[in-house]
Amino acid sequence: MQVLISNFYAKFQTLITREDGQDLIEYALVVALIAFAATAGMNSLASGINTAFSGIGNMLNTYTA
């Protein structure tokens, strides 16, 4: 039983100290952060564009009336 626990502990230690997958996780977090910022920014941008086009439409209606 001691050998089994010792082997498990050794494998667990090598798993903890490995750094193979860290780069992939970091890139995924950066991509997720950029996607979140773009989504949050698009709502504000879409609102501004909608307001601008509504203003232009109202101005055109006053000139044609």
N, C-alpha and C positions, 0 to 999 in steps of 0.2 A: 504494500500500500504506500509505503514511503517513496518508493521508486516512481510510482504513478503520480503522486503529488509533486515530486521533484521535477519530473518531465513536464507536467502541466505548468508548473511555475516557470520553468526555463522557456517554454514556448510562449507563455504569456509575456514574459519580459522581452523577448525578441519582437513580439507583435507590437508592444508599446513603443519600443525604440525605433522601429522602422519608420522611414519618412517617405516612402514611395508614393503614397496617394495624397500627400499634402498639397502638392502643386495643383492637382486636378480640383481639389476641394476649394482652394483659394481662387482659382479661375472661375469656378462655378459661383462662388459668392460674389465676386466682382461683377460677373454678368447679371446675376440676380439684382444686385444693387443698381446697376445701370438701367435695367429694365424697369425697376420700380420707380426710379427718378424720371425716366422718360414717360412712364404712364402718368405719374403725378403732374409732370409738366404739360403733358398733352391736354389734360382737362382745363388747365388755365389758358393755354394757347387757343384751344377750341372755343372757349367762352369769349375770349378777346376777338377772335376772327368773326364769330357769330354777331357780336355787338357791332363790329365795324361794317359788316355787310348789311345789317339791319339799318344802320345809320345811312348808308349809301342808298339803300332802297327807299327809305323815307324821304331822303333828299330828292331822289329822282321822281317820286310821286308828287312832291310839291311843285316841281318844275313842269310836269306834264299836266297838272290839274288846272 
